[in-house]
Amino acid sequence: MANTKALSKEERKKSKRTARKKQAPKKPREHARGSKTRKVAKMTRGTAKR
């Protein structure tokens, strides 16, 4: 993306939007978002009871 320091807010928004449209489309996700994160809080709950 070009340097947008000299542009006004509206021009900056337009240039960012056109830059986004030029990007290659992202591939679809293989798994749901956050499904592979470890559930650490739930795992440690068992030790707190002892």
Phi and psi in degrees as a GROMACS rama.xvg file:
@    title "Ramachandran Plot"
@    xaxis  label "Phi"
@    yaxis  label "Psi"
@TYPE xy
-74.0794  166.69  ALA-2
-70.8839  123.006  ASN-3
-109.723  18.2596  THR-4
-66.0713  -36.8401  LYS-5
-81.6629  -14.2195  ALA-6
-81.0063  156.064  LEU-7
-77.3189  173.782  SER-8
-62.5448  -44.2642  LYS-9
-65.2879  -42.0362  GLU-10
-65.2587  -37.0328  GLU-11
-63.7289  -42.3227  ARG-12
-61.9325  -42.2947  LYS-13
-63.3032  -44.0311  LYS-14
-67.6601  -36.9001  SER-15
-66.5107  -38.8947  LYS-16
-66.0512  -42.2961  ARG-17
-66.2581  -35.3983  THR-18
-65.0506  -38.4549  ALA-19
-64.7513  -39.5377  ARG-20
-68.6531  -27.8962  LYS-21
-76.1247  -21.1294  LYS-22
-63.7994  153.028  GLN-23
-69.3952  143.307  ALA-24
-64.8134  142.061  PRO-25
-76.4775  146.56  LYS-26
-75.7052  151.127  LYS-27
-65.5954  154.913  PRO-28
-70.6015  144.073  ARG-29
-81.1257  -27.7724  GLU-30
-142.145  163.881  HIS-31
-65.3237  150.084  ALA-32
-65.0632  130.892  ARG-33
79.0316  2.39636  GLY-34
-76.028  -23.5016  SER-35
-95.105  1.76129  LYS-36
-74.8572  146.708  THR-37
-78.6682  135.915  ARG-38
-89.403  73.165  LYS-39
-67.7524  -41.7858  VAL-40
-60.5624  -40.4303  ALA-41
-71.738  -32.514  LYS-42
-68.2732  -39.0535  MET-43
-80.8872  -11.8245  THR-44
-61.2774  -32.8278  ARG-45
-64.5134  -35.1487  GLY-46
-75.8619  -24.7944  THR-47
-68.3409  -27.6536  ALA-48
-73.7687  -26.0858  LYS-49
